[in-house]
Each structure stands twice: as structure tokens, then as C-alpha cells.
Amino acid sequence: MQLEVLYEDNHLLAVNKPAGLATMGASAGTPSLWEAAKAHLKQRYQKPGNVYLGVVMRLDAVASGVVLFARTSKAAARLSEQFRTRAVTKEYWALVEGTPATKRECVDWLVKNEQRQRIELARAGQSGAREARLNYLLRELLPRGAWLEVELLTGRKHQIRVQLASRGHPILGDRKYGARSQFAAGIALHARRLVVSHPVQKETIELIAPLPPTWRGLGTSDQ
């Protein structure tokens, strides 16, 4: 597959993931962004052996947007520490059902329901529950719902999907969490912007992923 590379140097590789592709496959041979990125590096630099590529973040298969990889183990360790300590900025765009408040802080506890294979709201202190925090801003009301800008403060699995759906605003196309609407590919969740400190050069890097074609004609713009 042809990768849309957003940033590349000797330490990092950032790409714009399409919806429908897992960040990392569940088993060997399963198509994934990680495998495609390794193939890209192997071909670009004519590497005869195995290519190292560290996974420091993941994005749901049904979502699109910025995914950052580390090209060295040192970069991977330093980036992982930035994510762990919440020293990065993670901005998502979401198209949701309903009419949300202009802006809102969402704080919940989430737990995985193994039987149903989904994430659900939980009580503080419940076994396995983890705190989830995000802020959102209403960018625009659209013919098919609303366009939100989401600042993700923690990085829990399916966090944005669950927290918005629990407030009556499931993401377009996200049938798993109650959406009634359809979406052309995956769901209308896009990792728009990621800001990190370069693990070696220490300068601030801002990565912005253009919107996929499936968002066109919905009233949004790539601005």
C-alpha cells in the first residue's frame, strides 16, 4: 500500500492512517499500518535485513489520522515516556450525532467488558477501571450532527467513542457504541494533530493529518 508520510527522519516516522487498517495486526501476516510502514522503510533505504519500528501509540482500526512510530529503540523509549507522562498534545476531530454543548470537560471511569468485547462506563475504584479525561469544543453544527474538536488528555481504549456516546453523541458510523448513522469508511473519528518533543533533537514537532476523502461534502473543511 502507498503510505501518506507526514514526517520522516532517522529517528521518527509519522503517517496518516486510513480508516479500516489496524495500527498493528493481531497476528503475523495480518495487514497493518506497522507492517506497511516497515515495508516502506525497507524499500526506501534498501535494507536487506529486518527493519526496527517501535509502536509508541495506537489508533483504532476504524479511525483515521496521525500515527507516530519510532525508528530506534532509544526514540521509542523517550516517546513512550512522553505519552506516559501526558507530555504530548493529542487533538482529534469527530462528527457526532445530536447537538452537543459548546464546550465540555468529560471525566469518567472506563472498564473493558470482556464478554461483550467493548469498553463501558464504570465506578471509581471498580476493579480494572481507569480514569478517562478529555475536553471538547463544538466547531460547527452540520446537516448530519456536529463537528467536534477533541483534546484527549488520557489514552484509554475507545475512550473518545465511549465518552461521547455516553452523553448522547455517538460518532457517525460507530454502530458498536450506539450510532444510528452510517459513514462511508470506518467511523468519523480522525486523529488530526499530534505535538511531541523530538526524542533526540528536543525541538517541538507538530504533526497534522489531512482529512480523508470520506469527510468531503459533510460541511467540514481542512482548515
Secondary structure, 3 states (H helix, E strand, C coil): CCCCEEEECCCEEEEEECCCCCCCCCCCCCCCHHHHHHHHHHHHCCCCCCCCCEECCCCCCCCEEEEEEECCHHHHHHHHHHHHCCCCEEEEEEEECCCCCCEEEEEEEEEEECCCCEEEEECCCCCCCEEEEEEEEEEEEECCEEEEEEEECCCCCCHHHHHHHCCCCCECCCHHHCCCCCCCCCCCEEEEEEEEECCCCCCEEEEECCCCHHHCCCCCCCC
